[in-house]
């Protein structure tokens, strides 16, 4: 085992995280679920969702046999809902094609919905202690500094990091190593305040030697987010609200919302304050309008404000603000 990996393993055993919910009663299912939830979402946000989700669906079989609406209801507010739909589809595929056991094979894992190379590598390492290669956001940042990558992390630079991750992953104690790399990025080698004086691999770090740790990795310049306008047609009768199911793919797929329109309602009798919700690639300005019931499009259902189906987080907050006045 090379010195770099040995240093990471030693540091993780002494200083790494050991009490995360998915590390307790570790199983392939719990590792997989945590990795999917942690995609583009931090540990602090994920922890309560993970605990509620596993209380309702404690096994892969329970998840596979669940109704999609029940899955989305527990995911509501965590965002990136395609993750939940893919998780559900993958559970059913594992049940039918793999006897209910999560595969311990990179190719088989990547064939499942929602699992890419890095997630597959994390499952192999953390669930099965196999030498899985992982390049999540934290590990990307660590390796970009270790290698001194002075360009934004895309194209050839990203391929360089994959090669570095592969070369540095040890054949033994891979679970501890990968967890250590994740923990290092989350606790010491952070985005804005890297603690180089406490880093176990600072002697291997080109950015630290060149006094560039605070500026690497370089950000990818993105165009300003465009703002899209949508009108929410609120059909309200006493304590009931008219909602429509969203298509399974696309914006808020599989959830329920009031009718959405690119035009304001002509029959609106009250306009509520507009608000903006930010997605990864655009911002959505929503204009809530209370409209006459005869103006509502077909295809929806009536729900009481006290008993709602799975909703996007901003819609849930809006309807929660309406509930006291309508109760």
MIKE-997764 format. One record per residue (C-alpha): residue number from 0; residue in three letters; chain; x, y, z. Coordinates in nm, 2 decimals. Layout:
REC   resi   resn   chain       c1       c2       c3
REC    NUM    Ala       A        X        Y        Z
...
END
This chain:
REC   resi   resn   chain       c1       c2       c3
REC      0    Unk       A     0.00     0.00     0.00
REC      1    Unk       A     0.13     0.34    -0.10
REC      2    Unk       A     0.21     0.61     0.16
REC      3    Unk       A    -0.08     0.84     0.04
REC      4    Unk       A    -0.34     0.57     0.10
REC      5    Unk       A    -0.19     0.46     0.43
REC      6    Unk       A    -0.19     0.82     0.56
REC      7    Unk       A    -0.56     0.86     0.46
REC      8    Unk       A    -0.66     0.53     0.63
REC      9    Unk       A    -0.47     0.62     0.95
REC     10    Unk       A    -0.63     0.96     0.96
REC     11    Unk       A    -0.98     0.83     0.90
REC     12    Unk       A    -0.96     0.58     1.18
REC     13    Unk       A    -0.86     0.85     1.43
REC     14    Unk       A    -1.04     1.16     1.30
REC     15    Unk       A    -1.30     1.06     1.04
REC     16    Unk       A    -1.67     1.04     1.08
REC     17    Unk       A    -1.80     0.71     1.23
REC     18    Unk       A    -2.15     0.80     1.35
REC     19    Unk       A    -2.34     0.88     1.03
REC     20    Unk       A    -2.68     0.70     1.01
REC     21    Unk       A    -2.58     0.49     0.71
REC     22    Unk       A    -2.26     0.38     0.89
REC     23    Unk       A    -2.47     0.24     1.17
REC     24    Unk       A    -2.62    -0.10     1.09
REC     25    Unk       A    -2.43    -0.08     0.76
REC     26    Unk       A    -2.59    -0.27     0.46
REC     27    Unk       A    -2.56    -0.24     0.08
REC     28    Unk       A    -2.91    -0.10     0.07
REC     29    Unk       A    -2.84     0.17     0.33
REC     30    Unk       A    -2.51     0.26     0.16
REC     31    Unk       A    -2.68     0.29    -0.18
REC     32    Unk       A    -2.96     0.50    -0.04
REC     33    Unk       A    -2.72     0.74     0.13
REC     34    Unk       A    -2.51     0.78    -0.18
REC     35    Unk       A    -2.82     0.87    -0.39
REC     36    Unk       A    -2.95     1.11    -0.13
REC     37    Unk       A    -2.60     1.28    -0.10
REC     38    Unk       A    -2.58     1.35    -0.47
REC     39    Unk       A    -2.58     1.74    -0.48
REC     40    Unk       A    -2.71     1.75    -0.12
REC     41    Unk       A    -2.52     1.79     0.21
REC     42    Unk       A    -2.51     1.55     0.50
REC     43    Unk       A    -2.69     1.79     0.73
REC     44    Unk       A    -2.99     1.80     0.50
REC     45    Unk       A    -2.99     1.43     0.42
REC     46    Unk       A    -2.97     1.29     0.77
REC     47    Unk       A    -3.34     1.34     0.87
REC     48    Unk       A    -3.46     1.23     0.53
REC     49    Unk       A    -3.25     0.91     0.55
REC     50    Unk       A    -3.38     0.83     0.90
REC     51    Unk       A    -3.75     0.88     0.79
REC     52    Unk       A    -3.70     0.69     0.47
REC     53    Unk       A    -3.54     0.39     0.63
REC     54    Unk       A    -3.80     0.38     0.91
REC     55    Unk       A    -4.07     0.35     0.64
REC     56    Unk       A    -3.87     0.14     0.39
REC     57    Unk       A    -3.61    -0.05     0.61
REC     58    Unk       A    -3.51    -0.29     0.33
REC     59    Unk       A    -3.47    -0.29    -0.05
REC     60    Unk       A    -3.76    -0.53    -0.08
REC     61    Unk       A    -3.99    -0.28     0.11
REC     62    Unk       A    -3.88     0.00    -0.12
REC     63    Unk       A    -3.94    -0.21    -0.43
REC     64    Unk       A    -4.29    -0.31    -0.32
REC     65    Unk       A    -4.39     0.05    -0.23
REC     66    Unk       A    -4.61     0.28    -0.44
REC     67    Unk       A    -4.41     0.55    -0.62
REC     68    Unk       A    -4.63     0.82    -0.45
REC     69    Unk       A    -4.53     0.69    -0.11
REC     70    Unk       A    -4.17     0.72    -0.21
REC     71    Unk       A    -4.20     1.07    -0.35
REC     72    Unk       A    -4.39     1.18    -0.03
REC     73    Unk       A    -4.09     1.09     0.18
REC     74    Unk       A    -3.86     1.26    -0.07
REC     75    Unk       A    -4.06     1.58    -0.09
REC     76    Unk       A    -3.83     1.88     0.00
REC     77    Unk       A    -3.50     1.70    -0.07
REC     78    Unk       A    -3.51     1.81    -0.44
REC     79    Unk       A    -3.38     1.65    -0.76
REC     80    Unk       A    -3.68     1.41    -0.76
REC     81    Unk       A    -3.55     1.20    -1.05
REC     82    Unk       A    -3.32     1.05    -0.79
REC     83    Unk       A    -3.63     0.91    -0.60
REC     84    Unk       A    -3.79     0.78    -0.91
REC     85    Unk       A    -3.47     0.61    -1.03
REC     86    Unk       A    -3.41     0.47    -0.68
REC     87    Unk       A    -3.76     0.31    -0.69
REC     88    Unk       A    -3.72     0.17    -1.04
REC     89    Unk       A    -3.37     0.04    -0.95
REC     90    Unk       A    -3.51    -0.14    -0.64
REC     91    Unk       A    -3.77    -0.31    -0.85
REC     92    Unk       A    -3.50    -0.41    -1.11
REC     93    Unk       A    -3.28    -0.55    -0.84
REC     94    Unk       A    -3.57    -0.75    -0.70
REC     95    Unk       A    -3.65    -0.90    -1.04
REC     96    Unk       A    -3.30    -0.94    -1.19
REC     97    Unk       A    -3.07    -0.99    -0.89
REC     98    Unk       A    -3.28    -1.17    -0.64
REC     99    Unk       A    -3.32    -0.86    -0.42
REC    100    Unk       A    -2.94    -0.83    -0.36
REC    101    Unk       A    -2.76    -0.52    -0.47
REC    102    Unk       A    -2.49    -0.63    -0.71
REC    103    Unk       A    -2.12    -0.62    -0.61
REC    104    Unk       A    -2.01    -0.55    -0.96
REC    105    Unk       A    -1.93    -0.22    -1.12
REC    106    Unk       A    -2.09    -0.29    -1.46
REC    107    Unk       A    -2.40    -0.44    -1.31
REC    108    Unk       A    -2.44    -0.14    -1.07
REC    109    Unk       A    -2.40     0.11    -1.35
REC    110    Unk       A    -2.68    -0.07    -1.55
REC    111    Unk       A    -2.93     0.03    -1.27
REC    112    Unk       A    -3.12     0.36    -1.30
REC    113    Unk       A    -2.95     0.65    -1.13
REC    114    Unk       A    -2.62     0.48    -1.06
REC    115    Unk       A    -2.32     0.63    -1.24
REC    116    Unk       A    -1.95     0.53    -1.22
REC    117    Unk       A    -1.88     0.72    -0.90
REC    118    Unk       A    -2.19     0.60    -0.71
REC    119    Unk       A    -2.11     0.25    -0.82
REC    120    Unk       A    -1.76     0.28    -0.69
REC    121    Unk       A    -1.88     0.42    -0.36
REC    122    Unk       A    -2.12     0.12    -0.32
REC    123    Unk       A    -1.84    -0.12    -0.40
REC    124    Unk       A    -1.60     0.04    -0.15
REC    125    Unk       A    -1.84     0.13     0.14
REC    126    Unk       A    -2.08    -0.16     0.12
REC    127    Unk       A    -1.85    -0.45     0.00
REC    128    Unk       A    -1.50    -0.32     0.09
REC    129    Unk       A    -1.39    -0.37    -0.28
REC    130    Unk       A    -1.15    -0.12    -0.45
REC    131    Unk       A    -1.42     0.10    -0.60
REC    132    Unk       A    -1.30     0.43    -0.76
REC    133    Unk       A    -1.50     0.73    -0.63
REC    134    Unk       A    -1.49     1.09    -0.76
REC    135    Unk       A    -1.76     1.27    -0.57
REC    136    Unk       A    -1.75     1.65    -0.50
REC    137    Unk       A    -1.54     1.62    -0.19
REC    138    Unk       A    -1.28     1.39    -0.35
REC    139    Unk       A    -1.27     1.60    -0.67
REC    140    Unk       A    -1.17     1.90    -0.46
REC    141    Unk       A    -0.90     1.70    -0.26
REC    142    Unk       A    -0.75     1.55    -0.57
REC    143    Unk       A    -0.76     1.88    -0.77
REC    144    Unk       A    -0.54     2.03    -0.49
REC    145    Unk       A    -0.32     1.72    -0.46
REC    146    Unk       A    -0.25     1.72    -0.83
REC    147    Unk       A    -0.24     2.10    -0.86
REC    148    Unk       A    -0.50     2.11    -1.14
REC    149    Unk       A    -0.50     2.48    -1.24
REC    150    Unk       A    -0.79     2.47    -1.48
REC    151    Unk       A    -1.17     2.42    -1.43
REC    152    Unk       A    -1.26     2.06    -1.36
REC    153    Unk       A    -1.41     1.95    -1.70
REC    154    Unk       A    -1.29     1.76    -2.01
REC    155    Unk       A    -0.92     1.66    -1.98
REC    156    Unk       A    -0.89     1.79    -1.63
REC    157    Unk       A    -1.17     1.57    -1.51
REC    158    Unk       A    -1.02     1.27    -1.69
REC    159    Unk       A    -0.69     1.34    -1.51
REC    160    Unk       A    -0.87     1.33    -1.18
REC    161    Unk       A    -1.03     1.00    -1.26
REC    162    Unk       A    -0.69     0.86    -1.34
REC    163    Unk       A    -0.55     0.99    -1.02
REC    164    Unk       A    -0.84     0.85    -0.82
REC    165    Unk       A    -0.79     0.51    -0.98
REC    166    Unk       A    -0.41     0.50    -0.92
REC    167    Unk       A    -0.45     0.61    -0.55
REC    168    Unk       A    -0.73     0.37    -0.46
REC    169    Unk       A    -0.57     0.08    -0.26
REC    170    Unk       A    -0.65    -0.29    -0.32
REC    171    Unk       A    -0.71    -0.34     0.06
REC    172    Unk       A    -0.90    -0.14     0.32
REC    173    Unk       A    -1.08     0.04     0.05
REC    174    Unk       A    -1.38     0.12     0.26
REC    175    Unk       A    -1.17     0.31     0.51
REC    176    Unk       A    -0.97     0.48     0.24
REC    177    Unk       A    -1.28     0.60     0.04
REC    178    Unk       A    -1.46     0.72     0.36
REC    179    Unk       A    -1.14     0.90     0.46
REC    180    Unk       A    -1.12     1.08     0.13
REC    181    Unk       A    -1.48     1.19     0.16
REC    182    Unk       A    -1.43     1.30     0.52
REC    183    Unk       A    -1.11     1.48     0.44
REC    184    Unk       A    -1.29     1.69     0.18
REC    185    Unk       A    -1.59     1.75     0.41
REC    186    Unk       A    -1.40     1.85     0.72
REC    187    Unk       A    -1.04     1.97     0.64
REC    188    Unk       A    -1.00     2.02     0.26
REC    189    Unk       A    -1.31     2.24     0.24
REC    190    Unk       A    -1.40     2.48    -0.04
REC    191    Unk       A    -1.31     2.81     0.12
REC    192    Unk       A    -1.10     2.73     0.43
REC    193    Unk       A    -0.87     2.44     0.38
REC    194    Unk       A    -0.69     2.34     0.70
REC    195    Unk       A    -0.36     2.24     0.54
REC    196    Unk       A    -0.18     2.24     0.87
REC    197    Unk       A    -0.39     1.95     0.99
REC    198    Unk       A    -0.41     1.76     0.66
REC    199    Unk       A    -0.26     1.41     0.67
REC    200    Unk       A    -0.14     1.43     0.31
REC    201    Unk       A    -0.02     1.79     0.29
REC    202    Unk       A     0.33     1.65     0.20
REC    203    Unk       A     0.17     1.51    -0.12
REC    204    Unk       A    -0.02     1.82    -0.21
REC    205    Unk       A     0.11     2.04    -0.50
REC    206    Unk       A    -0.14     2.32    -0.42
REC    207    Unk       A    -0.02     2.34    -0.07
REC    208    Unk       A     0.35     2.35    -0.18
REC    209    Unk       A     0.26     2.63    -0.43
REC    210    Unk       A     0.05     2.81    -0.17
REC    211    Unk       A    -0.26     2.78    -0.40
REC    212    Unk       A    -0.49     2.57    -0.19
REC    213    Unk       A    -0.73     2.85    -0.13
REC    214    Unk       A    -0.77     2.92    -0.50
REC    215    Unk       A    -0.80     2.56    -0.63
REC    216    Unk       A    -1.00     2.41    -0.78
REC    217    Unk       A    -1.09     2.68    -1.02
REC    218    Unk       A    -1.47     2.74    -1.07
REC    219    Unk       A    -1.64     2.67    -1.40
REC    220    Unk       A    -1.78     3.00    -1.52
REC    221    Unk       A    -2.15     2.97    -1.57
REC    222    Unk       A    -2.39     3.20    -1.74
REC    223    Unk       A    -2.63     3.39    -1.51
REC    224    Unk       A    -2.94     3.19    -1.44
REC    225    Unk       A    -3.24     3.28    -1.66
REC    226    Unk       A    -3.57     3.35    -1.49
REC    227    Unk       A    -3.88     3.17    -1.62
REC    228    Unk       A    -4.23     3.29    -1.53
REC    229    Unk       A    -4.52     3.06    -1.44
REC    230    Unk       A    -4.86     3.13    -1.30
REC    231    Unk       A    -5.01     2.90    -1.03
REC    232    Unk       A    -5.39     2.87    -1.07
REC    233    Unk       A    -5.52     2.82    -0.72
REC    234    Unk       A    -5.86     2.65    -0.70
REC    235    Unk       A    -5.97     2.69    -0.34
REC    236    Unk       A    -6.30     2.60    -0.19
REC    237    Unk       A    -6.31     2.63     0.19
REC    238    Unk       A    -6.03     2.40     0.31
REC    239    Unk       A    -5.99     2.22    -0.02
REC    240    Unk       A    -5.73     2.28    -0.30
REC    241    Unk       A    -5.74     2.16    -0.66
REC    242    Unk       A    -5.41     1.98    -0.76
REC    243    Unk       A    -5.29     1.81    -1.08
REC    244    Unk       A    -5.03     1.53    -1.11
REC    245    Unk       A    -4.71     1.63    -1.29
REC    246    Unk       A    -4.57     1.40    -1.57
REC    247    Unk       A    -4.32     1.15    -1.44
REC    248    Unk       A    -4.03     1.32    -1.63
REC    249    Unk       A    -3.94     1.69    -1.62
REC    250    Unk       A    -4.00     1.97    -1.37
REC    251    Unk       A    -4.13     1.82    -1.04
REC    252    Unk       A    -4.19     1.49    -1.21
REC    253    Unk       A    -4.43     1.26    -1.03
REC    254    Unk       A    -4.54     1.53    -0.77
REC    255    Unk       A    -4.86     1.73    -0.75
REC    256    Unk       A    -4.91     2.10    -0.80
REC    257    Unk       A    -5.19     2.35    -0.87
REC    258    Unk       A    -5.23     2.40    -1.24
REC    259    Unk       A    -4.93     2.57    -1.39
REC    260    Unk       A    -4.96     2.81    -1.68
REC    261    Unk       A    -4.73     3.03    -1.88
REC    262    Unk       A    -5.02     3.29    -1.88
REC    263    Unk       A    -5.21     3.46    -1.60
REC    264    Unk       A    -5.57     3.35    -1.55
REC    265    Unk       A    -5.84     3.58    -1.68
REC    266    Unk       A    -6.08     3.46    -1.41
REC    267    Unk       A    -5.85     3.54    -1.12
REC    268    Unk       A    -6.02     3.70    -0.83
REC    269    Unk       A    -5.71     3.74    -0.60
REC    270    Unk       A    -5.34     3.76    -0.67
REC    271    Unk       A    -5.09     3.66    -0.40
REC    272    Unk       A    -4.73     3.77    -0.38
REC    273    Unk       A    -4.50     3.62    -0.64
REC    274    Unk       A    -4.19     3.42    -0.53
REC    275    Unk       A    -3.88     3.27    -0.69
REC    276    Unk       A    -3.75     2.92    -0.66
REC    277    Unk       A    -3.40     2.85    -0.78
REC    278    Unk       A    -3.31     2.53    -0.97
REC    279    Unk       A    -2.96     2.42    -1.07
REC    280    Unk       A    -3.00     2.57    -1.42
REC    281    Unk       A    -3.27     2.84    -1.40
REC    282    Unk       A    -3.49     3.04    -1.16
REC    283    Unk       A    -3.86     3.00    -1.16
REC    284    Unk       A    -4.08     3.30    -1.06
REC    285    Unk       A    -4.42     3.17    -0.95
REC    286    Unk       A    -4.73     3.40    -0.95
REC    287    Unk       A    -5.01     3.25    -0.74
REC    288    Unk       A    -5.36     3.35    -0.84
REC    289    Unk       A    -5.69     3.24    -0.69
REC    290    Unk       A    -5.92     3.15    -0.98
REC    291    Unk       A    -6.28     3.05    -1.02
REC    292    Unk       A    -6.34     2.67    -1.01
REC    293    Unk       A    -6.50     2.67    -1.36
REC    294    Unk       A    -6.17     2.80    -1.50
REC    295    Unk       A    -5.96     2.50    -1.37
REC    296    Unk       A    -5.84     2.26    -1.64
REC    297    Unk       A    -5.95     1.89    -1.63
REC    298    Unk       A    -5.74     1.61    -1.50
REC    299    Unk       A    -5.69     1.72    -1.14
REC    300    Unk       A    -5.83     1.62    -0.80
REC    301    Unk       A    -5.95     1.80    -0.49
REC    302    Unk       A    -5.76     1.75    -0.16
REC    303    Unk       A    -5.80     1.90     0.18
REC    304    Unk       A    -5.52     2.13     0.30
REC    305    Unk       A    -5.47     1.90     0.59
REC    306    Unk       A    -5.42     1.59     0.37
REC    307    Unk       A    -5.21     1.66     0.07
REC    308    Unk       A    -5.02     1.43    -0.18
REC    309    Unk       A    -4.65     1.47    -0.25
REC    310    Unk       A    -4.57     1.83    -0.33
REC    311    Unk       A    -4.26     2.03    -0.44
REC    312    Unk       A    -4.11     2.21    -0.14
REC    313    Unk       A    -4.20     2.56    -0.25
REC    314    Unk       A    -4.56     2.46    -0.33
REC    315    Unk       A    -4.58     2.29     0.01
REC    316    Unk       A    -4.47     2.61     0.18
REC    317    Unk       A    -4.72     2.82    -0.01
REC    318    Unk       A    -5.01     2.59     0.08
REC    319    Unk       A    -4.90     2.57     0.44
REC    320    Unk       A    -4.93     2.95     0.46
REC    321    Unk       A    -5.28     2.92     0.33
REC    322    Unk       A    -5.40     2.65     0.56
REC    323    Unk       A    -5.45     2.86     0.88
REC    324    Unk       A    -5.67     3.10     0.69
REC    325    Unk       A    -5.87     2.82     0.53
REC    326    Unk       A    -5.91     2.60     0.83
END
